[in-house]
Amino acid sequence: MANPAISSPTDRTLSDQRRWTGIALMCATIFCFSCTDTIAKWVNQSMDPVVTVWARYLSGAFMTALVINPHNTPGVLRSRRLPLQLLRSLLLLGSTICNFIALKYLQLVETTSITFATPLIVALLAGPFLGEWVGKRRLIAIGVGFIGVLIITRPGMGLMHPAVLLSIANAICYALFIIVTRMLASRDSTATTMLYSSVAGVILLAPAIPFFWTAPPTLATWIGLISIGAGATFGQWMLVLAHSRAPAAILAPFIYTQIIWMLALGYLIFGDWPDLWTFVGAGIVIASGLYLLSRERARKVA
């Protein structure tokens, strides 16, 4: 009699297919997010970034509410940790504002490379906030990663644009956002968390919009404003599908494919090409992030 604990070749084939599907969805997600940032940078040439952020939340909230609402999902507005939900929404809003303003002044590759420091910040903050302390080798990797960020920004050399500080603030806000998300994971459903994040940005920014609003000058700008939120929401949906088909440890390294899309889109649309030191710094940050992922995988196996 066959041992049921041993998977059949068919089961392994199906498992491999699901993993490859998850990887494909993850790559499509990263491409979608890259296009969203590119469109935001283009729209920011004629619109205030605050309006661009609000449009991203407005169209995203509309798409989310079509699927996740009290009618389709009873009790979706009920949160067991409302203060944490509000804090998470504020952190995501702050991250988005910092990123979109930074995109107005920096190259796509620059903002993306600095954002790649987010996993390093999460690893550093996971100790005091979640009790997940990093070992000496991972701490060294985090330090090396931050050296990579310094190479990209080069403070004190007269080359650093002030918007770099916004990009760094974006990475910090997003790292805290991930920490709070993990705190909420066992308390509230994914649907509740997604709905709060989408709607909160619209409500919080609405009072400020009259002070920043100008009519979009062209139909293309209107389409760009709408597509930013649609693209971000669609990307989040594909991200959920990807993680339902493959483990996070397998999918995480593909986040760094964003540097390829940002490099290509930045050159084709804006004519931007980063200097050598940006490539060097980005490579160091990516290598540090991949090392942290490998150490985390080894720790879980152990």
Phi, psi and omega in degrees: 000134183291143178283119182294343181286341181268121183287146179279164177303325179295317179298318180295322178297316179296321178296317178296320179296319179295321179295316179294324176296318177298318179295318178298318178294323179295317179295321177294324177298313181296321177297319179297314179296323179295318178295322179298314179295322180295315178296319179299317179297320180292316180295325181296346177291335181236354181232153175291137181304330179296320177294321179298317178297315182297319178296322177299317180287322183296310180291325177294319179295322178297314180294319180295317183293337177295329183257318183249107180205165183301335180286313180281329183231085181303137179080009184293336181277351183275120180243138177279341180227068184302316178303320178293322177299316180294320178296317179300316180296320179295319180294319178294319178296315178298319178298316182294317179299312180299318182294314184292323177291319178298323180298333180295331188245337185253162174289154180301318182295324180296310181297320181294316182298320178291322179296333178297347176284352182305312178301328178293319180292320178300314179299324181288322184273344182296334179295297182293331184267324185241356181075017180256083186281142180270151178279180185296318182293320178291327177295321177296318179299321178296316178299318178296320178299320179290332173296322176300319177298319178296325178294322179293315186275327180049059179294147178084358180255006179076010183251349187276122175283142180304334180296342176301323179298326176292322178294322176293319177298325176300314180297320180292314179300318182289326176296316177295324176300317179294319178300312181294324177300319179292326176294327183275343189304323182269358184252313183242155179287161178298322180298316179298314182296317180295319182293316178299316182297322183287314186283325185300319180298321179296314183291316184291326183271341185307315181297336183272341187301318179303334181278343183244349189290133165223146182294133176304132187287335184223164176297324179299324178292319175302312181298321178297316179299318181290319186289337179299309179293320180296318180294319179295318180293316179297321178296319177298321179296316178294328178297318177296316179298320180298315182287344176278351183245343181212149179296151181300326182296330178281323185280327189306316182300335183286351174302327185285354174292348179299330181298327180291313180295318181295323178296313182293313182293320179298321181286316184290323187263321185247353181071020181273137173221117184293158178278176184300318185293330175296318177297317180297312180298318179298320179297320179294316179297316180296316179299320179295317179297318179294324177296317178299320179296318180294322178292321179295320178296316179297322180296319180292321178296318180294000000 
